[in-house]
Amino acid sequence: MKEQELFFKNLMEIRNYWIRVASENSDKKTNKELLEETVDGVVHSILVMFDGGDKLKDSFSLDLINSEKKESLKDGKALHEEYFSYLENNK
């Protein structure tokens, strides 16, 4: 399936980018800071992909669906923005 291959390729690019960022900053930050930045960056990048904010949108669009209700979790919102708001409000 072409879409699955493009999806996995995009995930690999996100992974490789954040590995590079983490390795470049490994001597400048504590382990906790480095892990928080890296994990938050990966989650943000994946949510941007679902929001249609990266190059994958040129091939097809993604959505997160509640399979029981058959409803999108996006609900007209930017998941990557909602995620960081959630983090701020739940620390």
C-alpha positions in Angstrom: 0.0 0.0 0.0 1.5 3.3 -1.1 -0.1 5.3 1.6 1.3 3.1 4.4 4.8 3.3 3.0 4.6 7.1 2.8 3.2 7.2 6.4 6.1 5.0 7.7 8.6 7.0 5.7 7.3 10.2 7.3 7.5 8.7 10.7 11.1 7.6 10.1 12.0 11.2 9.1 10.4 12.5 12.3 12.3 9.9 14.3 15.6 10.7 12.6 15.2 14.5 13.0 14.5 14.2 16.8 17.4 11.7 17.2 19.7 14.3 15.5 18.3 17.1 17.7 18.8 15.1 20.9 22.3 14.1 20.0 23.3 17.7 19.2 22.0 18.9 22.6 23.1 16.0 24.7 26.0 17.9 26.3 23.9 21.0 26.9 20.9 19.7 28.9 20.1 17.3 31.7 18.7 13.9 30.8 15.3 14.9 31.9 15.3 18.1 29.8 16.6 16.2 26.8 14.0 13.5 27.1 11.1 16.0 27.6 12.2 18.0 24.6 12.7 14.9 22.4 9.4 13.2 23.4 7.4 16.4 23.2 9.0 17.1 19.8 8.2 13.6 18.4 4.5 13.8 19.6 4.2 17.3 18.2 5.6 16.3 14.9 3.3 13.3 14.6 0.3 15.4 15.5 1.3 18.1 12.9 1.3 15.2 10.4 -2.2 14.3 11.3 -3.2 17.9 11.2 -2.0 18.1 7.6 0.9 20.5 8.4 3.7 18.6 6.7 4.6 17.2 3.2 2.5 14.1 3.6 -0.5 16.3 2.9 0.6 16.5 -0.7 -0.1 12.7 -1.1 -3.1 12.1 1.2 -4.6 13.2 4.5 -4.8 11.4 7.9 -7.3 11.4 10.6 -7.7 9.8 14.1 -11.1 8.2 14.4 -12.9 6.9 17.5 -13.9 3.6 15.9 -16.9 3.1 18.3 -18.4 6.5 17.6 -17.0 6.9 14.1 -16.0 10.5 15.0 -12.8 12.3 14.3 -10.7 13.3 17.3 -9.6 16.4 15.4 -13.1 17.8 15.5 -12.0 20.9 13.5 -9.1 21.6 15.9 -5.3 21.5 15.5 -4.3 18.5 17.5 -0.7 19.7 17.9 -1.9 22.9 19.5 -4.4 21.2 21.7 -1.7 18.8 22.9 0.5 21.6 24.2 -2.4 23.3 25.8 -3.2 20.0 27.5 0.4 19.6 28.7 0.4 23.2 30.1 -2.8 22.6 32.0 -1.9 19.2 33.4 1.6 19.5 34.6 
